[in-house]
Amino acid sequence: MTTSPNWKKSSYSGGGEGNDCLEVADLETHIAIRDSKAPTRATLTFPVTAFVPFITALKGARLP
């Protein structure tokens, strides 16, 4: 039997209505990320050891 992941909303939901949000799930060996507005669409999964470097890179990225 497979259990559904326990999705948690990001602590930062953006301005306005707070609808610009990601959800994160701990899948034991991986971390999954999805768009809270489209939860049935694709998810990104990362090995646990790659998740922190990924977030660190995003924080340092400059947006156009």
CHARMM-style PDB file with segment names, atoms N, HN, CA, C and O in Angstrom:
ATOM      1  N   MET     1       0.841  -1.176   0.000  1.00  0.00      PROA
ATOM      2  CA  MET     1       0.000   0.000   0.000  1.00  0.00      PROA
ATOM      3  C   MET     1       0.888   1.241   0.000  1.00  0.00      PROA
ATOM      4  O   MET     1       1.848   1.325   0.766  1.00  0.00      PROA
ATOM      5  N   THR     2       0.565   2.195  -0.856  1.00  0.00      PROA
ATOM      6  HN  THR     2      -0.215   2.127  -1.479  1.00  0.00      PROA
ATOM      7  CA  THR     2       1.292   3.449  -0.928  1.00  0.00      PROA
ATOM      8  C   THR     2       0.515   4.529  -0.197  1.00  0.00      PROA
ATOM      9  O   THR     2      -0.699   4.649  -0.364  1.00  0.00      PROA
ATOM     10  N   THR     3       1.211   5.315   0.613  1.00  0.00      PROA
ATOM     11  HN  THR     3       2.197   5.217   0.749  1.00  0.00      PROA
ATOM     12  CA  THR     3       0.546   6.420   1.300  1.00  0.00      PROA
ATOM     13  C   THR     3       0.800   7.702   0.535  1.00  0.00      PROA
ATOM     14  O   THR     3       1.837   7.853  -0.111  1.00  0.00      PROA
ATOM     15  N   SER     4      -0.135   8.616   0.606  1.00  0.00      PROA
ATOM     16  HN  SER     4      -0.978   8.493   1.131  1.00  0.00      PROA
ATOM     17  CA  SER     4       0.013   9.907  -0.057  1.00  0.00      PROA
ATOM     18  C   SER     4       1.018  10.763   0.697  1.00  0.00      PROA
ATOM     19  O   SER     4       1.091  10.705   1.924  1.00  0.00      PROA
ATOM     20  N   PRO     5       1.793  11.555  -0.033  1.00  0.00      PROA
ATOM     21  CA  PRO     5       2.742  12.444   0.637  1.00  0.00      PROA
ATOM     22  C   PRO     5       2.007  13.472   1.495  1.00  0.00      PROA
ATOM     23  O   PRO     5       0.877  13.855   1.190  1.00  0.00      PROA
ATOM     24  N   ASN     6       2.648  13.906   2.549  1.00  0.00      PROA
ATOM     25  HN  ASN     6       3.566  13.595   2.797  1.00  0.00      PROA
ATOM     26  CA  ASN     6       2.110  14.953   3.404  1.00  0.00      PROA
ATOM     27  C   ASN     6       2.650  16.288   2.891  1.00  0.00      PROA
ATOM     28  O   ASN     6       3.766  16.682   3.228  1.00  0.00      PROA
ATOM     29  N   TRP     7       1.854  16.977   2.079  1.00  0.00      PROA
ATOM     30  HN  TRP     7       0.947  16.656   1.805  1.00  0.00      PROA
ATOM     31  CA  TRP     7       2.269  18.243   1.479  1.00  0.00      PROA
ATOM     32  C   TRP     7       2.108  19.369   2.487  1.00  0.00      PROA
ATOM     33  O   TRP     7       1.105  19.446   3.197  1.00  0.00      PROA
ATOM     34  N   LYS     8       3.115  20.249   2.544  1.00  0.00      PROA
ATOM     35  HN  LYS     8       3.930  20.187   1.967  1.00  0.00      PROA
ATOM     36  CA  LYS     8       3.077  21.411   3.431  1.00  0.00      PROA
ATOM     37  C   LYS     8       3.317  22.652   2.595  1.00  0.00      PROA
ATOM     38  O   LYS     8       4.194  22.673   1.731  1.00  0.00      PROA
ATOM     39  N   LYS     9       2.529  23.689   2.858  1.00  0.00      PROA
ATOM     40  HN  LYS     9       1.817  23.672   3.560  1.00  0.00      PROA
ATOM     41  CA  LYS     9       2.690  24.941   2.142  1.00  0.00      PROA
ATOM     42  C   LYS     9       3.958  25.653   2.594  1.00  0.00      PROA
ATOM     43  O   LYS     9       4.310  25.633   3.774  1.00  0.00      PROA
ATOM     44  N   SER    10       4.622  26.269   1.661  1.00  0.00      PROA
ATOM     45  HN  SER    10       4.336  26.286   0.703  1.00  0.00      PROA
ATOM     46  CA  SER    10       5.812  27.043   1.962  1.00  0.00      PROA
ATOM     47  C   SER    10       5.488  28.129   2.977  1.00  0.00      PROA
ATOM     48  O   SER    10       4.367  28.635   3.015  1.00  0.00      PROA
ATOM     49  N   SER    11       6.470  28.485   3.799  1.00  0.00      PROA
ATOM     50  HN  SER    11       7.380  28.074   3.768  1.00  0.00      PROA
ATOM     51  CA  SER    11       6.246  29.539   4.789  1.00  0.00      PROA
ATOM     52  C   SER    11       6.143  30.917   4.136  1.00  0.00      PROA
ATOM     53  O   SER    11       5.659  31.859   4.763  1.00  0.00      PROA
ATOM     54  N   TYR    12       6.590  31.044   2.890  1.00  0.00      PROA
ATOM     55  HN  TYR    12       6.983  30.279   2.381  1.00  0.00      PROA
ATOM     56  CA  TYR    12       6.470  32.305   2.159  1.00  0.00      PROA
ATOM     57  C   TYR    12       5.464  32.119   1.041  1.00  0.00      PROA
ATOM     58  O   TYR    12       5.702  31.360   0.102  1.00  0.00      PROA
ATOM     59  N   SER    13       4.343  32.811   1.141  1.00  0.00      PROA
ATOM     60  HN  SER    13       4.150  33.429   1.904  1.00  0.00      PROA
ATOM     61  CA  SER    13       3.284  32.644   0.152  1.00  0.00      PROA
ATOM     62  C   SER    13       3.138  33.837  -0.772  1.00  0.00      PROA
ATOM     63  O   SER    13       2.163  33.921  -1.519  1.00  0.00      PROA
ATOM     64  N   GLY    14       4.072  34.748  -0.736  1.00  0.00      PROA
ATOM     65  HN  GLY    14       4.864  34.680  -0.129  1.00  0.00      PROA
ATOM     66  CA  GLY    14       3.995  35.905  -1.613  1.00  0.00      PROA
ATOM     67  C   GLY    14       3.004  36.933  -1.102  1.00  0.00      PROA
ATOM     68  O   GLY    14       2.380  36.746  -0.057  1.00  0.00      PROA
ATOM     69  N   GLY    15       2.864  38.018  -1.847  1.00  0.00      PROA
ATOM     70  HN  GLY    15       3.370  38.170  -2.696  1.00  0.00      PROA
ATOM     71  CA  GLY    15       1.955  39.086  -1.457  1.00  0.00      PROA
ATOM     72  C   GLY    15       0.530  38.813  -1.876  1.00  0.00      PROA
ATOM     73  O   GLY    15       0.210  37.729  -2.362  1.00  0.00      PROA
ATOM     74  N   GLY    16      -0.308  39.782  -1.689  1.00  0.00      PROA
ATOM     75  HN  GLY    16      -0.048  40.663  -1.294  1.00  0.00      PROA
ATOM     76  CA  GLY    16      -1.705  39.668  -2.109  1.00  0.00      PROA
ATOM     77  C   GLY    16      -2.457  38.609  -1.352  1.00  0.00      PROA
ATOM     78  O   GLY    16      -2.446  38.585  -0.121  1.00  0.00      PROA
ATOM     79  N   GLU    17      -3.117  37.726  -2.088  1.00  0.00      PROA
ATOM     80  HN  GLU    17      -3.126  37.745  -3.088  1.00  0.00      PROA
ATOM     81  CA  GLU    17      -3.955  36.688  -1.498  1.00  0.00      PROA
ATOM     82  C   GLU    17      -3.158  35.495  -0.976  1.00  0.00      PROA
ATOM     83  O   GLU    17      -3.733  34.585  -0.379  1.00  0.00      PROA
ATOM     84  N   GLY    18      -1.864  35.487  -1.189  1.00  0.00      PROA
ATOM     85  HN  GLY    18      -1.397  36.227  -1.674  1.00  0.00      PROA
ATOM     86  CA  GLY    18      -1.053  34.357  -0.755  1.00  0.00      PROA
ATOM     87  C   GLY    18      -1.209  33.140  -1.635  1.00  0.00      PROA
ATOM     88  O   GLY    18      -0.959  32.016  -1.200  1.00  0.00      PROA
ATOM     89  N   ASN    19      -1.627  33.361  -2.890  1.00  0.00      PROA
ATOM     90  HN  ASN    19      -1.830  34.274  -3.243  1.00  0.00      PROA
ATOM     91  CA  ASN    19      -1.866  32.236  -3.794  1.00  0.00      PROA
ATOM     92  C   ASN    19      -0.631  31.795  -4.565  1.00  0.00      PROA
ATOM     93  O   ASN    19      -0.638  30.727  -5.176  1.00  0.00      PROA
ATOM     94  N   ASP    20       0.431  32.599  -4.547  1.00  0.00      PROA
ATOM     95  HN  ASP    20       0.436  33.467  -4.050  1.00  0.00      PROA
ATOM     96  CA  ASP    20       1.659  32.240  -5.245  1.00  0.00      PROA
ATOM     97  C   ASP    20       2.513  31.418  -4.300  1.00  0.00      PROA
ATOM     98  O   ASP    20       3.391  31.946  -3.618  1.00  0.00      PROA
ATOM     99  N   CYS    21       2.251  30.132  -4.266  1.00  0.00      PROA
ATOM    100  HN  CYS    21       1.538  29.703  -4.819  1.00  0.00      PROA
ATOM    101  CA  CYS    21       2.880  29.325  -3.238  1.00  0.00      PROA
ATOM    102  C   CYS    21       3.312  27.966  -3.761  1.00  0.00      PROA
ATOM    103  O   CYS    21       2.723  27.414  -4.690  1.00  0.00      PROA
ATOM    104  N   LEU    22       4.341  27.457  -3.145  1.00  0.00      PROA
ATOM    105  HN  LEU    22       4.819  27.906  -2.390  1.00  0.00      PROA
ATOM    106  CA  LEU    22       4.796  26.106  -3.403  1.00  0.00      PROA
ATOM    107  C   LEU    22       4.438  25.229  -2.217  1.00  0.00      PROA
ATOM    108  O   LEU    22       4.303  25.699  -1.087  1.00  0.00      PROA
ATOM    109  N   GLU    23       4.289  23.949  -2.502  1.00  0.00      PROA
ATOM    110  HN  GLU    23       4.399  23.567  -3.419  1.00  0.00      PROA
ATOM    111  CA  GLU    23       4.102  22.971  -1.451  1.00  0.00      PROA
ATOM    112  C   GLU    23       5.280  22.007  -1.516  1.00  0.00      PROA
ATOM    113  O   GLU    23       5.794  21.706  -2.593  1.00  0.00      PROA
ATOM    114  N   VAL    24       5.696  21.531  -0.353  1.00  0.00      PROA
ATOM    115  HN  VAL    24       5.278  21.775   0.522  1.00  0.00      PROA
ATOM    116  CA  VAL    24       6.852  20.656  -0.236  1.00  0.00      PROA
ATOM    117  C   VAL    24       6.434  19.397   0.515  1.00  0.00      PROA
ATOM    118  O   VAL    24       5.665  19.465   1.475  1.00  0.00      PROA
ATOM    119  N   ALA    25       6.940  18.253   0.079  1.00  0.00      PROA
ATOM    120  HN  ALA    25       7.564  18.197  -0.700  1.00  0.00      PROA
ATOM    121  CA  ALA    25       6.673  16.988   0.767  1.00  0.00      PROA
ATOM    122  C   ALA    25       7.990  16.245   0.985  1.00  0.00      PROA
ATOM    123  O   ALA    25       8.836  16.182   0.093  1.00  0.00      PROA
ATOM    124  N   ASP    26       8.148  15.689   2.174  1.00  0.00      PROA
ATOM    125  HN  ASP    26       7.461  15.740   2.898  1.00  0.00      PROA
ATOM    126  CA  ASP    26       9.313  14.872   2.505  1.00  0.00      PROA
ATOM    127  C   ASP    26       8.976  13.425   2.174  1.00  0.00      PROA
ATOM    128  O   ASP    26       8.098  12.830   2.799  1.00  0.00      PROA
ATOM    129  N   LEU    27       9.673  12.859   1.192  1.00  0.00      PROA
ATOM    130  HN  LEU    27      10.387  13.342   0.685  1.00  0.00      PROA
ATOM    131  CA  LEU    27       9.413  11.494   0.738  1.00  0.00      PROA
ATOM    132  C   LEU    27      10.488  10.523   1.217  1.00  0.00      PROA
ATOM    133  O   LEU    27      10.786   9.545   0.532  1.00  0.00      PROA
ATOM    134  N   GLU    28      11.062  10.778   2.360  1.00  0.00      PROA
ATOM    135  HN  GLU    28      10.821  11.573   2.917  1.00  0.00      PROA
ATOM    136  CA  GLU    28      12.134   9.991   2.985  1.00  0.00      PROA
ATOM    137  C   GLU    28      13.466  10.144   2.264  1.00  0.00      PROA
ATOM    138  O   GLU    28      14.394  10.729   2.823  1.00  0.00      PROA
ATOM    139  N   THR    29      13.588   9.640   1.047  1.00  0.00      PROA
ATOM    140  HN  THR    29      12.834   9.166   0.593  1.00  0.00      PROA
ATOM    141  CA  THR    29      14.865   9.751   0.330  1.00  0.00      PROA
ATOM    142  C   THR    29      14.894  10.927  -0.635  1.00  0.00      PROA
ATOM    143  O   THR    29      15.950  11.270  -1.167  1.00  0.00      PROA
ATOM    144  N   HSD    30      13.745  11.543  -0.862  1.00  0.00      PROA
ATOM    145  HN  HSD    30      12.888  11.264  -0.430  1.00  0.00      PROA
ATOM    146  CA  HSD    30      13.635  12.676  -1.785  1.00  0.00      PROA
ATOM    147  C   HSD    30      12.751  13.760  -1.180  1.00  0.00      PROA
ATOM    148  O   HSD    30      11.979  13.518  -0.252  1.00  0.00      PROA
ATOM    149  N   ILE    31      12.891  14.965  -1.737  1.00  0.00      PROA
ATOM    150  HN  ILE    31      13.518  15.161  -2.490  1.00  0.00      PROA
ATOM    151  CA  ILE    31      12.013  16.078  -1.410  1.00  0.00      PROA
ATOM    152  C   ILE    31      11.245  16.398  -2.688  1.00  0.00      PROA
ATOM    153  O   ILE    31      11.839  16.486  -3.762  1.00  0.00      PROA
ATOM    154  N   ALA    32       9.936  16.573  -2.580  1.00  0.00      PROA
ATOM    155  HN  ALA    32       9.454  16.502  -1.707  1.00  0.00      PROA
ATOM    156  CA  ALA    32       9.103  16.899  -3.742  1.00  0.00      PROA
ATOM    157  C   ALA    32       8.564  18.316  -3.598  1.00  0.00      PROA
ATOM    158  O   ALA    32       8.272  18.775  -2.494  1.00  0.00      PROA
ATOM    159  N   ILE    33       8.436  19.001  -4.730  1.00  0.00      PROA
ATOM    160  HN  ILE    33       8.673  18.629  -5.627  1.00  0.00      PROA
ATOM    161  CA  ILE    33       7.912  20.365  -4.771  1.00  0.00      PROA
ATOM    162  C   ILE    33       6.824  20.409  -5.838  1.00  0.00      PROA
ATOM    163  O   ILE    33       6.963  19.818  -6.909  1.00  0.00      PROA
ATOM    164  N   ARG    34       5.736  21.121  -5.530  1.00  0.00      PROA
ATOM    165  HN  ARG    34       5.623  21.601  -4.660  1.00  0.00      PROA
ATOM    166  CA  ARG    34       4.679  21.316  -6.535  1.00  0.00      PROA
ATOM    167  C   ARG    34       4.055  22.691  -6.366  1.00  0.00      PROA
ATOM    168  O   ARG    34       4.210  23.338  -5.330  1.00  0.00      PROA
ATOM    169  N   ASP    35       3.352  23.123  -7.393  1.00  0.00      PROA
ATOM    170  HN  ASP    35       3.226  22.597  -8.234  1.00  0.00      PROA
ATOM    171  CA  ASP    35       2.630  24.390  -7.391  1.00  0.00      PROA
ATOM    172  C   ASP    35       1.311  24.174  -6.661  1.00  0.00      PROA
ATOM    173  O   ASP    35       0.538  23.291  -7.035  1.00  0.00      PROA
ATOM    174  N   SER    36       1.043  24.956  -5.635  1.00  0.00      PROA
ATOM    175  HN  SER    36       1.670  25.673  -5.331  1.00  0.00      PROA
ATOM    176  CA  SER    36      -0.187  24.767  -4.859  1.00  0.00      PROA
ATOM    177  C   SER    36      -1.443  25.085  -5.667  1.00  0.00      PROA
ATOM    178  O   SER    36      -2.528  24.613  -5.328  1.00  0.00      PROA
ATOM    179  N   LYS    37      -1.308  25.883  -6.735  1.00  0.00      PROA
ATOM    180  HN  LYS    37      -0.426  26.266  -7.010  1.00  0.00      PROA
ATOM    181  CA  LYS    37      -2.467  26.205  -7.573  1.00  0.00      PROA
ATOM    182  C   LYS    37      -2.790  25.081  -8.555  1.00  0.00      PROA
ATOM    183  O   LYS    37      -3.898  25.025  -9.088  1.00  0.00      PROA
ATOM    184  N   ALA    38      -1.837  24.191  -8.794  1.00  0.00      PROA
ATOM    185  HN  ALA    38      -0.937  24.237  -8.360  1.00  0.00      PROA
ATOM    186  CA  ALA    38      -2.035  23.102  -9.756  1.00  0.00      PROA
ATOM    187  C   ALA    38      -1.444  21.809  -9.181  1.00  0.00      PROA
ATOM    188  O   ALA    38      -0.487  21.273  -9.740  1.00  0.00      PROA
ATOM    189  N   PRO    39      -1.993  21.305  -8.085  1.00  0.00      PROA
ATOM    190  CA  PRO    39      -1.393  20.166  -7.400  1.00  0.00      PROA
ATOM    191  C   PRO    39      -1.394  18.854  -8.186  1.00  0.00      PROA
ATOM    192  O   PRO    39      -0.629  17.947  -7.861  1.00  0.00      PROA
ATOM    193  N   THR    40      -2.232  18.740  -9.203  1.00  0.00      PROA
ATOM    194  HN  THR    40      -2.853  19.478  -9.467  1.00  0.00      PROA
ATOM    195  CA  THR    40      -2.257  17.499  -9.983  1.00  0.00      PROA
ATOM    196  C   THR    40      -1.269  17.519 -11.140  1.00  0.00      PROA
ATOM    197  O   THR    40      -1.082  16.508 -11.816  1.00  0.00      PROA
ATOM    198  N   ARG    41      -0.641  18.656 -11.370  1.00  0.00      PROA
ATOM    199  HN  ARG    41      -0.793  19.478 -10.821  1.00  0.00      PROA
ATOM    200  CA  ARG    41       0.367  18.739 -12.432  1.00  0.00      PROA
ATOM    201  C   ARG    41       1.680  18.173 -11.943  1.00  0.00      PROA
ATOM    202  O   ARG    41       1.757  17.613 -10.849  1.00  0.00      PROA
ATOM    203  N   ALA    42       2.688  18.315 -12.735  1.00  0.00      PROA
ATOM    204  HN  ALA    42       2.625  18.769 -13.624  1.00  0.00      PROA
ATOM    205  CA  ALA    42       4.007  17.738 -12.447  1.00  0.00      PROA
ATOM    206  C   ALA    42       4.607  18.244 -11.139  1.00  0.00      PROA
ATOM    207  O   ALA    42       4.324  19.355 -10.692  1.00  0.00      PROA
ATOM    208  N   THR    43       5.434  17.408 -10.545  1.00  0.00      PROA
ATOM    209  HN  THR    43       5.664  16.505 -10.908  1.00  0.00      PROA
ATOM    210  CA  THR    43       6.198  17.789  -9.362  1.00  0.00      PROA
ATOM    211  C   THR    43       7.679  17.665  -9.683  1.00  0.00      PROA
ATOM    212  O   THR    43       8.077  16.907 -10.568  1.00  0.00      PROA
ATOM    213  N   LEU    44       8.475  18.407  -8.963  1.00  0.00      PROA
ATOM    214  HN  LEU    44       8.153  19.022  -8.244  1.00  0.00      PROA
ATOM    215  CA  LEU    44       9.929  18.262  -9.032  1.00  0.00      PROA
ATOM    216  C   LEU    44      10.346  17.437  -7.831  1.00  0.00      PROA
ATOM    217  O   LEU    44       9.851  17.661  -6.726  1.00  0.00      PROA
ATOM    218  N   THR    45      11.238  16.496  -8.026  1.00  0.00      PROA
ATOM    219  HN  THR    45      11.640  16.315  -8.924  1.00  0.00      PROA
ATOM    220  CA  THR    45      11.769  15.740  -6.893  1.00  0.00      PROA
ATOM    221  C   THR    45      13.286  15.816  -6.908  1.00  0.00      PROA
ATOM    222  O   THR    45      13.923  15.790  -7.961  1.00  0.00      PROA
ATOM    223  N   PHE    46      13.838  15.912  -5.721  1.00  0.00      PROA
ATOM    224  HN  PHE    46      13.321  15.933  -4.866  1.00  0.00      PROA
ATOM    225  CA  PHE    46      15.276  16.028  -5.534  1.00  0.00      PROA
ATOM    226  C   PHE    46      15.726  15.036  -4.485  1.00  0.00      PROA
ATOM    227  O   PHE    46      15.005  14.798  -3.516  1.00  0.00      PROA
ATOM    228  N   PRO    47      16.911  14.447  -4.655  1.00  0.00      PROA
ATOM    229  CA  PRO    47      17.476  13.693  -3.539  1.00  0.00      PROA
ATOM    230  C   PRO    47      17.647  14.671  -2.363  1.00  0.00      PROA
ATOM    231  O   PRO    47      17.920  15.853  -2.574  1.00  0.00      PROA
ATOM    232  N   VAL    48      17.490  14.193  -1.173  1.00  0.00      PROA
ATOM    233  HN  VAL    48      17.268  13.233  -1.002  1.00  0.00      PROA
ATOM    234  CA  VAL    48      17.588  15.061   0.002  1.00  0.00      PROA
ATOM    235  C   VAL    48      18.889  15.859  -0.012  1.00  0.00      PROA
ATOM    236  O   VAL    48      18.888  17.039   0.338  1.00  0.00      PROA
ATOM    237  N   THR    49      19.986  15.242  -0.405  1.00  0.00      PROA
ATOM    238  HN  THR    49      19.987  14.283  -0.688  1.00  0.00      PROA
ATOM    239  CA  THR    49      21.285  15.928  -0.401  1.00  0.00      PROA
ATOM    240  C   THR    49      21.396  17.040  -1.440  1.00  0.00      PROA
ATOM    241  O   THR    49      22.282  17.888  -1.334  1.00  0.00      PROA
ATOM    242  N   ALA    50      20.520  17.055  -2.437  1.00  0.00      PROA
ATOM    243  HN  ALA    50      19.800  16.366  -2.523  1.00  0.00      PROA
ATOM    244  CA  ALA    50      20.560  18.088  -3.475  1.00  0.00      PROA
ATOM    245  C   ALA    50      19.577  19.226  -3.211  1.00  0.00      PROA
ATOM    246  O   ALA    50      19.651  20.265  -3.866  1.00  0.00      PROA
ATOM    247  N   PHE    51      18.667  19.048  -2.268  1.00  0.00      PROA
ATOM    248  HN  PHE    51      18.607  18.203  -1.736  1.00  0.00      PROA
ATOM    249  CA  PHE    51      17.615  20.034  -2.055  1.00  0.00      PROA
ATOM    250  C   PHE    51      18.172  21.344  -1.493  1.00  0.00      PROA
ATOM    251  O   PHE    51      17.836  22.415  -1.999  1.00  0.00      PROA
ATOM    252  N   VAL    52      19.000  21.285  -0.477  1.00  0.00      PROA
ATOM    253  HN  VAL    52      19.274  20.415  -0.066  1.00  0.00      PROA
ATOM    254  CA  VAL    52      19.545  22.515   0.118  1.00  0.00      PROA
ATOM    255  C   VAL    52      20.387  23.295  -0.894  1.00  0.00      PROA
ATOM    256  O   VAL    52      20.216  24.510  -0.995  1.00  0.00      PROA
ATOM    257  N   PRO    53      21.289  22.654  -1.650  1.00  0.00      PROA
ATOM    258  CA  PRO    53      22.013  23.416  -2.679  1.00  0.00      PROA
ATOM    259  C   PRO    53      21.075  24.041  -3.729  1.00  0.00      PROA
ATOM    260  O   PRO    53      21.340  25.140  -4.216  1.00  0.00      PROA
ATOM    261  N   PHE    54      19.991  23.349  -4.072  1.00  0.00      PROA
ATOM    262  HN  PHE    54      19.776  22.456  -3.676  1.00  0.00      PROA
ATOM    263  CA  PHE    54      19.018  23.889  -5.024  1.00  0.00      PROA
ATOM    264  C   PHE    54      18.389  25.167  -4.465  1.00  0.00      PROA
ATOM    265  O   PHE    54      18.329  26.179  -5.163  1.00  0.00      PROA
ATOM    266  N   ILE    55      17.925  25.132  -3.231  1.00  0.00      PROA
ATOM    267  HN  ILE    55      17.974  24.309  -2.664  1.00  0.00      PROA
ATOM    268  CA  ILE    55      17.300  26.310  -2.606  1.00  0.00      PROA
ATOM    269  C   ILE    55      18.313  27.435  -2.465  1.00  0.00      PROA
ATOM    270  O   ILE    55      17.983  28.598  -2.700  1.00  0.00      PROA
ATOM    271  N   THR    56      19.527  27.108  -2.088  1.00  0.00      PROA
ATOM    272  HN  THR    56      19.795  26.164  -1.897  1.00  0.00      PROA
ATOM    273  CA  THR    56      20.577  28.115  -1.954  1.00  0.00      PROA
ATOM    274  C   THR    56      20.840  28.801  -3.295  1.00  0.00      PROA
ATOM    275  O   THR    56      21.009  30.019  -3.352  1.00  0.00      PROA
ATOM    276  N   ALA    57      20.872  28.013  -4.369  1.00  0.00      PROA
ATOM    277  HN  ALA    57      20.734  27.024  -4.322  1.00  0.00      PROA
ATOM    278  CA  ALA    57      21.080  28.590  -5.708  1.00  0.00      PROA
ATOM    279  C   ALA    57      19.919  29.496  -6.096  1.00  0.00      PROA
ATOM    280  O   ALA    57      20.132  30.550  -6.696  1.00  0.00      PROA
ATOM    281  N   LEU    58      18.697  29.099  -5.761  1.00  0.00      PROA
ATOM    282  HN  LEU    58      18.525  28.243  -5.274  1.00  0.00      PROA
ATOM    283  CA  LEU    58      17.544  29.946  -6.075  1.00  0.00      PROA
ATOM    284  C   LEU    58      17.603  31.271  -5.331  1.00  0.00      PROA
ATOM    285  O   LEU    58      17.284  32.317  -5.896  1.00  0.00      PROA
ATOM    286  N   LYS    59      18.003  31.233  -4.087  1.00  0.00      PROA
ATOM    287  HN  LYS    59      18.262  30.384  -3.628  1.00  0.00      PROA
ATOM    288  CA  LYS    59      18.089  32.462  -3.291  1.00  0.00      PROA
ATOM    289  C   LYS    59      19.113  33.422  -3.865  1.00  0.00      PROA
ATOM    290  O   LYS    59      18.952  34.638  -3.764  1.00  0.00      PROA
ATOM    291  N   GLY    60      20.179  32.877  -4.477  1.00  0.00      PROA
ATOM    292  HN  GLY    60      20.310  31.889  -4.559  1.00  0.00      PROA
ATOM    293  CA  GLY    60      21.228  33.716  -5.040  1.00  0.00      PROA
ATOM    294  C   GLY    60      20.974  34.139  -6.483  1.00  0.00      PROA
ATOM    295  O   GLY    60      21.715  34.961  -7.025  1.00  0.00      PROA
ATOM    296  N   ALA    61      19.937  33.589  -7.112  1.00  0.00      PROA
ATOM    297  HN  ALA    61      19.335  32.922  -6.672  1.00  0.00      PROA
ATOM    298  CA  ALA    61      19.663  33.889  -8.525  1.00  0.00      PROA
ATOM    299  C   ALA    61      19.127  35.302  -8.672  1.00  0.00      PROA
ATOM    300  O   ALA    61      18.373  35.796  -7.834  1.00  0.00      PROA
ATOM    301  N   ARG    62      19.533  35.929  -9.747  1.00  0.00      PROA
ATOM    302  HN  ARG    62      20.145  35.528 -10.428  1.00  0.00      PROA
ATOM    303  CA  ARG    62      19.000  37.257 -10.070  1.00  0.00      PROA
ATOM    304  C   ARG    62      17.945  37.105 -11.139  1.00  0.00      PROA
ATOM    305  O   ARG    62      18.190  36.517 -12.192  1.00  0.00      PROA
ATOM    306  N   LEU    63      16.766  37.637 -10.863  1.00  0.00      PROA
ATOM    307  HN  LEU    63      16.567  38.115 -10.007  1.00  0.00      PROA
ATOM    308  CA  LEU    63      15.677  37.565 -11.832  1.00  0.00      PROA
ATOM    309  C   LEU    63      15.716  38.777 -12.735  1.00  0.00      PROA
ATOM    310  O   LEU    63      16.051  39.872 -12.282  1.00  0.00      PROA
ATOM    311  N   PRO    64      15.378  38.604 -14.015  1.00  0.00      PROA
ATOM    312  CA  PRO    64      15.408  39.755 -14.955  1.00  0.00      PROA
ATOM    313  C   PRO    64      14.376  40.794 -14.602  1.00  0.00      PROA
ATOM    314  OT1 PRO    64      14.268  41.814 -15.283  1.00  0.00      PROA
TER     315      PRO     64
END
